[in-house]
Amino acid sequence: MLRISQIKLSIDEPTEQLLGLVCKKLQIKESEVKAFRIYKESIDARKSNMIYFIYTVDVSVEMEDKILDKGLKNVSKTPELAYTHVKKGSQPLKHRPVVIGFGPAGMFAALILAQNGYAPIVFERGEQVEARVASIEAFWSKGILNPKSNVQFGEGGAGTFSDGKLTSRVRDLRGRKVLEELVQAGAPEDILYKAHPHVGTDLLRGIVKNIRKEILRLGGDIYFDTQVTGFRIEDGKLKGLTLDTMGEISCEQAILAIGHSARDTFLELFQSGVSLSQKPFSVGLRVEHPQTLVNQAQYKKFAESARLGSAEYRLTHQAKNGRGVYTFCMCPGGLVVPSASEDGMLVTNGMSEHARDQENANSALLVQVFPEDFEGNHPLEGIEFQRKLEQKAFELGGGSYKAPAQLIKDYLEHRPSTQLGKEKPSYALVVHLTE
Ligand SMILES: Cc1cc2nc3c(=O)[nH]c(=O)nc-3n(C[C@H](O)[C@H](O)[C@H](O)COP(=O)(O)OP(=O)(O)OC[C@H]3O[C@@H](n4cnc5c(N)ncnc54)[C@H](O)[C@@H]3O)c2cc1C
């Protein structure tokens, strides 16, 4: 195929015009095109008087080499996109491989193992998605937290109740494989070419279920409500795992896909002799504002165009003290959701449905923290740092998972807010004002 990049359509021009533009560029007739697909679509909103869609497309035509010989600008051969599975090992395994955790990492590890005939066994501490929805509903509506199955833990991991942004800052063919598997499992096809692909929590719930079914069909087994609570390591090698539901099993190959929040498992690993070290991360809060404000700032007079959808933003700043401050995980038309996994701790995150049609937009406003900020040298000291902040936020909210809130103007002027503005916060549990 041939790849043609930098094809521009104004917001008023329909995508049906793309083929004609491509043929004009290649100096061929439309009837000569055997196959055509959009590879990438991005929005250029830098000019206030016009917004453009910028496309990269792939076409299959007769005599591609002859066209390449013309040396046309922005025309090249389409690179090989197919994912190739890693080479199989030569030694038979003593036991079936285990995947611990069924979030995005665990799901794809299990899927690839299953596709290669390894029949993996998956252990996931949280519930299957259907039951998990009920546990999360109870938390969001009544503040009843299930520490084993919540926004962080359960089928699909922290990815299920998320915005489903599929942003990757890494150029890697495996990214394409992930997108293709998600489409196969029911995600919209446009995630294959949108510059900022997004699925939405409503669709993700069905998608994770379909991936589970595919792993089972290929011979894998998945145990939900089953937590790995111990690791038997002998001479530096894994020999067994302890499960809270079925005691010890023999295991020599396990993929740890336990995510960010399994603090008890990190401790268990440390106590089993696994080497862990401190690392920098970021902490912050969620800012929320009307989506119309973001649309107007980004798209100006085109703010109401249905073709553009809800606008996004990303801000970065280098503070005088050397710390990076930035927005992250911006959720257009989304909700701020209670996301704790431990009792008495307050954690928030952002989530949206596929349509991104809620009134507010929100994003995380974060600042970098470094091991020097922690109180000690223990490898898990960063977790204690997080816990202290989460506990303070819980107390400030008055307990019961209400989130302390402040107007951004008051926050910047270092004073508590005494009342909210006219915008209604989306956080499900009643917001407690900081006094
Ligand atoms: C509300 C929300 C919105 C988000 N939005 C986005 C977004 O739009 N885009 C994006 O890229 N990222 C988003 N994220 C972050 C994203 O979800 C995570 O980066 C991603 O889920 C990490 O994948 P993972 O598989 O490594 O870990 P996780 O998703 O954390 O999965 C780990 C799994 O392991 C299980 N587990 C842990 N310990 C054990 C044990 N001992 N035994 C058995 N099972 C165990 C857990 O129950 C969990 O299900 C969001 C997160 C949240 C909470």
The ligand as a Tripos MOL2 file, in Angstrom:
@<TRIPOS>MOLECULE
LIG
   53    58     1     0     0
SMALL
NO_CHARGES

@<TRIPOS>ATOM
      1 C1        -11.2930    6.2850   37.1180 C.3       1 LIG1
      2 C2        -10.0150    6.0310   36.3270 C.ar      1 LIG1
      3 C3         -9.8730    6.6080   35.0690 C.ar      1 LIG1
      4 C4         -8.7450    6.3300   34.2770 C.ar      1 LIG1
      5 N1         -8.7000    6.8080   32.9980 N.ar      1 LIG1
      6 C5         -7.6970    6.4220   32.1810 C.ar      1 LIG1
      7 C6         -7.7010    6.7490   30.8010 C.ar      1 LIG1
      8 O1         -8.6320    7.3470   30.2930 O.2       1 LIG1
      9 N2         -6.6450    6.3520   30.0470 N.ar      1 LIG1
     10 C7         -5.5970    5.6550   30.5790 C.ar      1 LIG1
     11 O2         -4.6660    5.3080   29.8340 O.2       1 LIG1
     12 N3         -5.5780    5.3370   31.8840 N.ar      1 LIG1
     13 C8         -6.5900    5.6700   32.6780 C.ar      1 LIG1
     14 N4         -6.5810    5.3100   33.9860 N.ar      1 LIG1
     15 C9         -5.4290    4.5650   34.4730 C.3       1 LIG1
     16 C10        -5.5130    3.1240   33.9810 C.3       1 LIG1
     17 O3         -6.7420    2.5890   34.3440 O.3       1 LIG1
     18 C11        -4.3590    2.3160   34.5420 C.3       1 LIG1
     19 O4         -3.1590    2.9050   34.1240 O.3       1 LIG1
     20 C12        -4.4340    0.8930   34.0760 C.3       1 LIG1
     21 O5         -5.6380    0.3030   34.4760 O.3       1 LIG1
     22 C13        -3.2460    0.1020   34.6020 C.3       1 LIG1
     23 O6         -3.3600   -1.2080   34.1360 O.3       1 LIG1
     24 P1         -2.7320   -2.4370   34.9090 P.3       1 LIG1
     25 O7         -3.2530   -3.6600   34.2600 O.co2     1 LIG1
     26 O8         -1.2630   -2.2380   34.9930 O.co2     1 LIG1
     27 O9         -3.2470   -2.3380   36.4030 O.3       1 LIG1
     28 P2         -4.7510   -2.2790   37.0130 P.3       1 LIG1
     29 O10        -5.7200   -1.7830   36.0230 O.co2     1 LIG1
     30 O11        -4.5950   -1.5900   38.2850 O.co2     1 LIG1
     31 O12        -5.0580   -3.8130   37.2400 O.3       1 LIG1
     32 C14        -4.4420   -4.5790   38.2170 C.3       1 LIG1
     33 C15        -5.3930   -5.6790   38.6390 C.3       1 LIG1
     34 O13        -4.6850   -6.5820   39.4770 O.3       1 LIG1
     35 C16        -5.5330   -7.0060   40.5020 C.3       1 LIG1
     36 N5         -4.7040   -7.4270   41.6270 N.ar      1 LIG1
     37 C17        -3.8480   -6.6480   42.3470 C.ar      1 LIG1
     38 N6         -3.2340   -7.3800   43.2950 N.ar      1 LIG1
     39 C18        -3.6920   -8.6370   43.1620 C.ar      1 LIG1
     40 C19        -3.4290   -9.8440   43.8650 C.ar      1 LIG1
     41 N7         -2.5610   -9.8770   44.8600 N.pl3     1 LIG1
     42 N8         -4.1010  -10.9640   43.4800 N.ar      1 LIG1
     43 C20        -4.9960  -10.9420   42.4490 C.ar      1 LIG1
     44 N9         -5.2780   -9.8120   41.7610 N.ar      1 LIG1
     45 C21        -4.6300   -8.6850   42.1160 C.ar      1 LIG1
     46 C22        -6.4120   -5.7940   40.8060 C.3       1 LIG1
     47 O14        -7.6190   -6.1920   41.4150 O.3       1 LIG1
     48 C23        -6.5980   -5.1840   39.4370 C.3       1 LIG1
     49 O15        -7.7910   -5.6060   38.8270 O.3       1 LIG1
     50 C24        -7.7040    5.5470   34.8030 C.ar      1 LIG1
     51 C25        -7.8110    4.9970   36.0920 C.ar      1 LIG1
     52 C26        -8.9570    5.2110   36.8430 C.ar      1 LIG1
     53 C27        -9.0810    4.6080   38.2120 C.3       1 LIG1
@<TRIPOS>BOND
     1     1     2 1
     2     2     3 ar
     3     2    52 ar
     4     3     4 ar
     5     4     5 ar
     6     4    50 ar
     7     5     6 ar
     8     6     7 ar
     9     6    13 1
    10     7     8 2
    11     7     9 ar
    12     9    10 ar
    13    10    11 2
    14    10    12 ar
    15    12    13 ar
    16    13    14 ar
    17    14    15 1
    18    14    50 ar
    19    15    16 1
    20    16    17 1
    21    16    18 1
    22    18    19 1
    23    18    20 1
    24    20    21 1
    25    20    22 1
    26    22    23 1
    27    23    24 1
    28    24    25 2
    29    24    26 1
    30    24    27 1
    31    27    28 1
    32    28    29 2
    33    28    30 1
    34    28    31 1
    35    31    32 1
    36    32    33 1
    37    33    34 1
    38    33    48 1
    39    34    35 1
    40    35    36 1
    41    35    46 1
    42    36    37 ar
    43    36    45 ar
    44    37    38 ar
    45    38    39 ar
    46    39    40 ar
    47    39    45 ar
    48    40    41 1
    49    40    42 ar
    50    42    43 ar
    51    43    44 ar
    52    44    45 ar
    53    46    47 1
    54    46    48 1
    55    48    49 1
    56    50    51 ar
    57    51    52 ar
    58    52    53 1
@<TRIPOS>SUBSTRUCTURE
     1 LIG1         1 GROUP 0 **** ****
